Amino acid sequence: MSDWGPVFVAVVLFILLTPGLLIQIPGKSRMIEYGNFQTSGVSILVHSVLYFALICIFLLAIGVHMYLGS
């Protein structure tokens, strides 16, 4: 059986935390901007740190596992 939990968590977090797609922290004119499809170096750094922290929490602390197949 394959453990698909880490793959699922990584893909969902990547989609949610892509800078400028849904939110951008910090934005160009405000602290949080929604759906502006722009990014900056600072927002890439902030989103990368958030991604790393959340993936560590979900995979190491909580231990998300999804077993698919026979």
WOFENBEL-V546562 format. One record per residue. N is the residue number from 1. RES is the residue in one letter. OMEGA is omega in degrees with one decimal (999 if undefined). BURIAL is + if it has 9 or more other ideal C-beta (glycine too) atoms within 8 Angstrom, else -. Layout:
# WOFENBEL-V546562
n->{N & N}
res->{RES & RES}
omega->{OMEGA & OMEGA}
burial->{BURIAL & BURIAL}
This chain:
# WOFENBEL-V546562
n->{1 & 2 & 3 & 4 & 5 & 6 & 7 & 8 & 9 & 10 & 11 & 12 & 13 & 14 & 15 & 16 & 17 & 18 & 19 & 20 & 21 & 22 & 23 & 24 & 25 & 26 & 27 & 28 & 29 & 30 & 31 & 32 & 33 & 34 & 35 & 36 & 37 & 38 & 39 & 40 & 41 & 42 & 43 & 44 & 45 & 46 & 47 & 48 & 49 & 50 & 51 & 52 & 53 & 54 & 55 & 56 & 57 & 58 & 59 & 60 & 61 & 62 & 63 & 64 & 65 & 66 & 67 & 68 & 69 & 70}
res->{M & S & D & W & G & P & V & F & V & A & V & V & L & F & I & L & L & T & P & G & L & L & I & Q & I & P & G & K & S & R & M & I & E & Y & G & N & F & Q & T & S & G & V & S & I & L & V & H & S & V & L & Y & F & A & L & I & C & I & F & L & L & A & I & G & V & H & M & Y & L & G & S}
omega->{-179.1 & 177.2 & -177.7 & 179.9 & 179.6 & 179.1 & -179.7 & 179.8 & -178.8 & -179.4 & -180.0 & 178.9 & 178.3 & 179.6 & -177.5 & -173.9 & 174.1 & -175.5 & 176.8 & -178.7 & 175.4 & 178.6 & 173.8 & 178.6 & -14.8 & 179.0 & 179.5 & -177.7 & 179.1 & -179.9 & 178.5 & 176.0 & -175.7 & 171.3 & -178.4 & 178.4 & 174.5 & 179.9 & 176.3 & 179.9 & 179.8 & 179.7 & 175.1 & 178.6 & -179.9 & -179.5 & 177.1 & 178.3 & 176.6 & 178.7 & -179.4 & -179.4 & -178.7 & 179.4 & 174.7 & 179.3 & -176.1 & -174.5 & -176.5 & -175.7 & -178.2 & 179.1 & 179.8 & 178.2 & 174.8 & -179.2 & -179.3 & 178.5 & -177.0 & 999}
burial->{- & - & - & + & + & + & - & + & + & + & - & - & + & + & - & - & + & + & + & + & - & - & - & + & + & + & + & - & - & - & - & + & + & - & - & + & - & - & - & + & - & - & + & + & - & + & + & - & - & + & + & - & - & + & + & + & + & + & + & - & - & - & - & + & - & - & - & - & - & -}
